[in-house]
Amino acid sequence: MKILVCISNVPDTTTKITFTNDNTEFNTSGVQYIVNPYDEIALSRAIELTEGGKGTVTVINVGEAGNDPTIRKALAIGADDAVRVNAAPRDAYFVAKQIAEYAKDKDFNIILTGRESIDYNGNQVAAMVGEFLDIPSISIIKKLDVDGDTATIEREIEGGKEVLTVSGKFIASCAEGVAEPKIPNMRGIMSARTKPLVVVDAVAIEEVTKVTKYETPAPRGTVKLIPADQTESLIGLLHSEAKVI
Amino acid sequence: MSVLVYVEQAEGKFKKSVFEAVSYAKAIADQQSTNLTAISIGDVADSELKELGKYGASKVLNVSADQLKTFVNQAYASVIAAAAEKEGADIVVLSNSFSGKGLAPRIAVKLKAGLADGAVELPNTDGKFSVKKTAFSGKAFAITELTSANKVIALNPNAFGVKENATDAAIEAFTADVKQSDLGTVIKEIVRATDKVSLPDAELVVSAGRGLKGPENWGMIEELAGLLGAATACSKPVSDADWRPHSEHVGQTGIAISPNLYIAIGISGAIQHLAGVSSSKVIVVINKDPEAPFFKVADYGIVGDAFEVVPKLIEALKAHKG
């Protein structure tokens, strides 16, 4: 079984998000980058499914050389080899096209991503890769089991879940529940330095979206504190002042 | 050109988030001086389809092929893209629901369209076509210009609201060729908790954190939520400890929500949690620590012990409801 896991290089979850250049660029100064947490879940499940000589896990990232430490982290967690498509990731459409171009003749049985990257939150790449490769895509999955050529998947729906099966090649985006994120051990960290990391060129593609500006949420007014012994007055305020109940 | 909106049904019914998407798509159609067509896939009665007219759809395409009765991502995307082409629709709108998140990117690739997902406002069509969408897990918004001729927009629940716009909707049967390879996924089971409000599109949410001390103490949270008609949610440490299911985890690595009211009980308000809830319209924080960072972004706050405050709220709510 050959599994391809797509990983994003994203700001650490504790990052305070600010912008520069008249709010047109994300301020990267002082930002720590990590493997996107959902992609770690996908990677961890891929490793579990291939453990004990049952297959191999390749990670792919679309980005510039600055992403290599994040890719090495994925190798330390347990991926066998890595590919970096050498280009600044313009948008999900661009990234998905690069991944599809790389994967189309490599015969991966399964491609996994995280449910979304925690920077642009698109949850677009998996389904776009699926469309470019003309294979099924299942978004926001909570469980993944593989038996021979058939995978059984649970995906989240509003107020519940759906259980489905898929045979043959597919791509899925993973959410919490698919696996516990693995933490690299010392041996993994050492071996990651020498595992293959291949750099390939990007293909040209038309532009379909462009972020022109960022905004931060408007600050809220100061909190109206209600003394604990007047708790019941909150209900009245929510009804007549805030008008939400 | 025209605007096409995909209306997702669950068990033959449309939810509020669908009527929101139709209202939003109608407003875009008005911006573009064109008409709005809706497309429904699956078993939906004509009387329910007619409801879409209330929010401005002048035509409803009804797809009821047997093989499309339950959701198949790939096939649904093919049918919606085929409808867009047939209708000459250059803008496709859908809800940013779990299924919508799977469909929108496939439709975008088929139509070579730019996709704005998580849209929170009407597009700015002043010369360009730009959509404000959530980014950095609720810590920011990105104004995204769709530079392609075709455009796909996935609207966040509770972002636009439902706006009535009475139109007589003409219902037409629609069929499109579905390739066998588009039917690769087979649904075995659908489990829906019918007695609970679904969290992603809930208008009211009651959420609790580690301050509750253990899963056995969630009875009062569920009672409060039940009285309000609210969905229940939790913080990451709570779902990590398996006190509550992962599907209730809101925050940066859980789901992002924007209800009208978010009540946070015993949650300190770490930056990762705030990211997922900061676009809630009204935030109430109940915490015994007056220094909890959550109070800085709250509209109403009670400094007190959840085990004393919540039962009082339940009593007050019962009295309020009479």
Boltz contact constraints between the chains, C-beta under 6 A:
constraints:
  - contact:
      token1: [A, 13]
      token2: [B, 252]
      max_distance: 6.0
  - contact:
      token1: [A, 13]
      token2: [B, 272]
      max_distance: 6.0
  - contact:
      token1: [A, 14]
      token2: [B, 271]
      max_distance: 6.0
  - contact:
      token1: [A, 17]
      token2: [B, 136]
      max_distance: 6.0
  - contact:
      token1: [A, 17]
      token2: [B, 139]
      max_distance: 6.0
  - contact:
      token1: [A, 17]
      token2: [B, 140]
      max_distance: 6.0
  - contact:
      token1: [A, 37]
      token2: [B, 253]
      max_distance: 6.0
  - contact:
      token1: [A, 118]
      token2: [B, 137]
      max_distance: 6.0
  - contact:
      token1: [A, 118]
      token2: [B, 252]
      max_distance: 6.0
  - contact:
      token1: [A, 119]
      token2: [B, 136]
      max_distance: 6.0
  - contact:
      token1: [A, 120]
      token2: [B, 135]
      max_distance: 6.0
  - contact:
      token1: [A, 121]
      token2: [B, 137]
      max_distance: 6.0
  - contact:
      token1: [A, 122]
      token2: [B, 117]
      max_distance: 6.0
  - contact:
      token1: [A, 123]
      token2: [B, 101]
      max_distance: 6.0
  - contact:
      token1: [A, 124]
      token2: [B, 105]
      max_distance: 6.0
  - contact:
      token1: [A, 127]
      token2: [B, 102]
      max_distance: 6.0
  - contact:
      token1: [A, 127]
      token2: [B, 105]
      max_distance: 6.0
  - contact:
      token1: [A, 127]
      token2: [B, 106]
      max_distance: 6.0
  - contact:
      token1: [A, 128]
      token2: [B, 105]
      max_distance: 6.0
  - contact:
      token1: [A, 128]
      token2: [B, 109]
      max_distance: 6.0
  - contact:
      token1: [A, 131]
      token2: [B, 106]
      max_distance: 6.0
  - contact:
      token1: [A, 131]
      token2: [B, 109]
      max_distance: 6.0
  - contact:
      token1: [A, 136]
      token2: [B, 74]
      max_distance: 6.0
  - contact:
      token1: [A, 136]
      token2: [B, 184]
      max_distance: 6.0
  - contact:
      token1: [A, 136]
      token2: [B, 185]
      max_distance: 6.0
  - contact:
      token1: [A, 137]
      token2: [B, 73]
      max_distance: 6.0
  - contact:
      token1: [A, 139]
      token2: [B, 101]
      max_distance: 6.0
  - contact:
      token1: [A, 139]
      token2: [B, 102]
      max_distance: 6.0
  - contact:
      token1: [A, 140]
      token2: [B, 98]
      max_distance: 6.0
  - contact:
      token1: [A, 156]
      token2: [B, 98]
      max_distance: 6.0
  - contact:
      token1: [A, 157]
      token2: [B, 98]
      max_distance: 6.0
  - contact:
      token1: [A, 158]
      token2: [B, 198]
      max_distance: 6.0
  - contact:
      token1: [A, 158]
      token2: [B, 200]
      max_distance: 6.0
  - contact:
      token1: [A, 159]
      token2: [B, 192]
      max_distance: 6.0
  - contact:
      token1: [A, 159]
      token2: [B, 193]
      max_distance: 6.0
  - contact:
      token1: [A, 159]
      token2: [B, 198]
      max_distance: 6.0
  - contact:
      token1: [A, 160]
      token2: [B, 191]
      max_distance: 6.0
  - contact:
      token1: [A, 160]
      token2: [B, 192]
      max_distance: 6.0
  - contact:
      token1: [A, 160]
      token2: [B, 193]
      max_distance: 6.0
  - contact:
      token1: [A, 161]
      token2: [B, 191]
      max_distance: 6.0
  - contact:
      token1: [A, 162]
      token2: [B, 187]
      max_distance: 6.0
  - contact:
      token1: [A, 162]
      token2: [B, 190]
      max_distance: 6.0
  - contact:
      token1: [A, 163]
      token2: [B, 188]
      max_distance: 6.0
  - contact:
      token1: [A, 163]
      token2: [B, 189]
      max_distance: 6.0
  - contact:
      token1: [A, 164]
      token2: [B, 185]
      max_distance: 6.0
  - contact:
      token1: [A, 164]
      token2: [B, 187]
      max_distance: 6.0
  - contact:
      token1: [A, 165]
      token2: [B, 186]
      max_distance: 6.0
  - contact:
      token1: [A, 166]
      token2: [B, 184]
      max_distance: 6.0
  - contact:
      token1: [A, 166]
      token2: [B, 185]
      max_distance: 6.0
  - contact:
      token1: [A, 176]
      token2: [B, 246]
      max_distance: 6.0
  - contact:
      token1: [A, 177]
      token2: [B, 246]
      max_distance: 6.0
  - contact:
      token1: [A, 207]
      token2: [B, 147]
      max_distance: 6.0
  - contact:
      token1: [A, 208]
      token2: [B, 114]
      max_distance: 6.0
  - contact:
      token1: [A, 208]
      token2: [B, 148]
      max_distance: 6.0
  - contact:
      token1: [A, 209]
      token2: [B, 114]
      max_distance: 6.0
  - contact:
      token1: [A, 209]
      token2: [B, 144]
      max_distance: 6.0
  - contact:
      token1: [A, 209]
      token2: [B, 146]
      max_distance: 6.0
  - contact:
      token1: [A, 210]
      token2: [B, 145]
      max_distance: 6.0
  - contact:
      token1: [A, 210]
      token2: [B, 147]
      max_distance: 6.0
  - contact:
      token1: [A, 211]
      token2: [B, 142]
      max_distance: 6.0
  - contact:
      token1: [A, 211]
      token2: [B, 144]
      max_distance: 6.0
  - contact:
      token1: [A, 212]
      token2: [B, 143]
      max_distance: 6.0
  - contact:
      token1: [A, 212]
      token2: [B, 145]
      max_distance: 6.0
  - contact:
      token1: [A, 213]
      token2: [B, 143]
      max_distance: 6.0
  - contact:
      token1: [A, 214]
      token2: [B, 140]
      max_distance: 6.0
  - contact:
      token1: [A, 214]
      token2: [B, 142]
      max_distance: 6.0
  - contact:
      token1: [A, 215]
      token2: [B, 141]
      max_distance: 6.0
  - contact:
      token1: [A, 216]
      token2: [B, 140]
      max_distance: 6.0
  - contact:
      token1: [A, 217]
      token2: [B, 278]
      max_distance: 6.0
  - contact:
      token1: [A, 220]
      token2: [B, 297]
      max_distance: 6.0
  - contact:
      token1: [A, 223]
      token2: [B, 295]
      max_distance: 6.0
  - contact:
      token1: [A, 223]
      token2: [B, 298]
      max_distance: 6.0
  - contact:
      token1: [A, 223]
      token2: [B, 301]
      max_distance: 6.0
  - contact:
      token1: [A, 224]
      token2: [B, 300]
      max_distance: 6.0
  - contact:
      token1: [A, 225]
      token2: [B, 301]
      max_distance: 6.0
  - contact:
      token1: [A, 226]
      token2: [B, 302]
      max_distance: 6.0
  - contact:
      token1: [A, 228]
      token2: [B, 302]
      max_distance: 6.0
  - contact:
      token1: [A, 228]
      token2: [B, 304]
      max_distance: 6.0
  - contact:
      token1: [A, 231]
      token2: [B, 309]
      max_distance: 6.0
  - contact:
      token1: [A, 231]
      token2: [B, 312]
      max_distance: 6.0
  - contact:
      token1: [A, 231]
      token2: [B, 313]
      max_distance: 6.0
  - contact:
      token1: [A, 232]
      token2: [B, 316]
      max_distance: 6.0
  - contact:
      token1: [A, 235]
      token2: [B, 316]
      max_distance: 6.0
  - contact:
      token1: [A, 235]
      token2: [B, 317]
      max_distance: 6.0
  - contact:
      token1: [A, 235]
      token2: [B, 320]
      max_distance: 6.0
  - contact:
      token1: [A, 242]
      token2: [B, 282]
      max_distance: 6.0
  - contact:
      token1: [A, 244]
      token2: [B, 260]
      max_distance: 6.0
  - contact:
      token1: [A, 244]
      token2: [B, 261]
      max_distance: 6.0
  - contact:
      token1: [A, 244]
      token2: [B, 282]
      max_distance: 6.0
